[in-house]
Amino acid sequence: MIGHELGGRYEIISRIGGGGMALVYKAHDVLLNRKVAVKVLRQQFVHDEEFIRRFRREAQAAASLSHPNVVSIYDVGQEEDVHFIVMEYVEGSNLNEIIHERAPLQPEEAVHIAAQICDALVSAHQNQIIHRDIKPHNILIGKNGRVKVTDFGIARAVTASTITQTGSVVGSVHYFSPEHAKGTSTGEKSDLYSLGIVLYQMLTGKLPFHGESPISVALKHLQETFVEPRVINTLIPQSVENVILRAMRKNPAERYASASDMLRDLETCMLPERLHEPKVVFTPIADDMDETRIMPAIRQTSGANRSADDQSVQSRDRTAAGAALSGTQQIEWEEDTKRKAWWKRPATMIITTLVIIAGLYFAVRAVTNSLDVPEVTVPYVINHTEDEAKQMLEEAGLVVEDPIEREYSDEVEAGYVYNQSKANMKVKKGASIKLYVSKGSELSTMTSYVGQPIANAKEDLAALGVGDDRITTTQEFSDQEPGTILSQTPEANAQFDPKTETVHFIVSKGQETVVMPKLVGKKEAEAKVMLSQLGLVLKDDNIVREPSYEPEGTVIKQFPYQEGEDVGKGAEVSITVSSGLPKDALEKTLPIMISPAQAGTTSEIKITYSDAKGENIVWGTRKIKDTQKFSVKVIVAPNKDATVTVIRDNQFVNSFTVTYEDQTPTDQTVPGQGQPETEQPSQPTTGTVGTDDPTATTNDQPTTDTNPPDGGDEDTHQHD
């Protein structure tokens, strides 16, 4: 069903529960864009026309209810042989889960919950709808604390032909009213009896009746009394116990007259003036035919001597007894077929008979006295561990019957006794007692969620009863998409208890990333080291070499990731490295003769140039006292000339242009003031390649009194 779009509208997401008659799924209403719960009828009922007819009628009746404590029914439909009901989806837990986790509940909380359930029953009964299956499993508690009663309609659709089918009784027989157990007509008071049991269980953490089978539990509802709540939990106020005692009377006439009466009692039972009120007392009703009593054997008489009233009473008693014990045993009525009065028999036969009876009596008395075995009281071992129960029975002189019955139970912890064949009665010493021990909650098989999104796993586990508080995660880097499960504990196919187990997932948080560095301008070897340290891959095939005006071996491009981008570890990177100057580039040397500003004084000379490699490149800075020759190498291209600028004593002196067409640049001269100090120095002039000063001296290399011409001088002048 999961993934199926039911009725062309409800997309089934996950299974969230189920019972003997239906399975419940969480679904998405694609038309109204909301979450809904879809209850689908089990396949074994799809061919029962009477059941389907009642199913639809009661579902439609339940849909007419509009009450804050009733789960709303939105739609009823059929798709081929699939019958379904669409209802309100409640985020939260059911009362059964809360009882298992926290029972016994505080009286205030239990009464508050019971009052909301009762309020829902008031509304239902006013609309002639009887729930018939009030139990904690059908009570939803939303995250906001609001109580919602569900399963109106379906519960009433249970017929006599389905009540004994597997799974339809086991889950709710503990909450049956006596009239429900007998199979007779049930009314509003049957719901009140079930609500009394729910309140009993909330306050004590126990059910009032246990048995070896559903039939035995039903019989106990009819015949036995339960342990009063305050005996189990002394913190229960007497006023609250009175509500339970009245709601759980076996005779419907002694219960509350209506749900409204019970609601009023619930709303006031926690008032201070009522907490210590006297215990409610019930007077037995004289004509109560449901009261358990010893019935004498009914002897058949002739039709002439037996009145019509006697026949009617006998027939009624047989019918009631047969219904109460259906599926187990029927009362065998003793019928005396004796036709003759005893006084008509011969006296000899009478005397002989009396002698034989007397002889047998004294013989039995003699044997009994010689074999007299003392009696012991059977201890109550329910809710004790198996070992404790064995020890208690053995100390009492009793024998534990072998084998011990073991069954799964959501209500009793594993290893604890939940029932015994005899209790609180006297038996002969050495008698055997059968024990029933819980195996705990039935285990589920863990599904493999590796490779699936964590959201899917949480939804599936929530449907099994594993809450978010018992699902833990750890995130790790991986190649998988973020949120993908990498591993799980428990592992796939392992057995686990959904009500107690903690599930742990290791979840991918995606690939680990690093910040891409700037590689442009770095040397090839330096770029390789940087990438390796970051966990990035640079293959030889991804290194491209092409001519450029950058120095050979310098990175001039990086691809596909630029500086500052997030890159996953292990990603491949490509770079482009300069293989040297392009073929059409020319390297030319410009000789310049430069004199100090004043003859005999020291001047600081700074030379910069712009060429095909870049702008305002510092050639170097020198201090001179006499005329020296400087040789400046530049790179020119067909579309890019070179310009050399001379700055002396922080003042622009001259600039010279080297063109692509020049074969050999002509020596240039930057003169100083060779006249006496009283004469003014000449103004600097701008010259071009070809200008020559025959008075300038020759110096092929720059002086070495300052930094070498590596472009590292910070005093760079921009020539406009």
Secondary structure, 3 states (H helix, E strand, C coil): CCCCEECCCEEEEEEEEECCCEEEEEEEECCCCEEEEEEEECHHHCCCHHHHHHHHHHHHHHHCCCCCCECCEEEEEEECCEEEEEEECCCEEEHHHHHHHHCCCCHHHHHHHHHHHHHHHHHHHHCCCCCCCCCHHHEEEECCCCEEECCCCCHHHCCCCCCCCCCCCCCCHHHCCHHHHHCCCCCHHHHHHHHHHHHHHHHHCCCCCCCCCHHHHHHHHHHCCCCCHHHHCCCCCHHHHHHHHHHCCCCHHHCCCCHHHHHHHHHHCCCCCCCCCCCCCCCCCCCCCCCCCCCCCCCCCCCCCCCHHHHHHHHHHHHHHHHHCCCCCCCCCCCCCCCCCHHHCCHHHHHHHHHHHHHHHHHHHHHHHHCCCCEEECCCCCCCEHHHHHHHHHHCCCEECCCCEEECCCCCCCCEEEEECCCCCEEECCCEECEEEECCCCCEECCCCCCCEHHHHHHHHHHHCCCHHHEEEEEECCCCCCCEEEEEECCCCCEECCCCCCEEEEEECCCCEEECCCCCCCEHHHHHHHHHHCCCECCHHHEEEECCCCCCCEEEEEECCCCCCEEECCCECEEEEECCCCCCCEEEEEEEEECCCECCCCEEEEEEEEECCEEEEEEEEEEECCCEEEEEEEEEECCECEEEEEEECCEEEEEEEECCCCCCCCCEEECCECCCCCCCCCCCCCCCCCCCCCCCCCCCCCCCCCCCCCCCCCCCCCCC
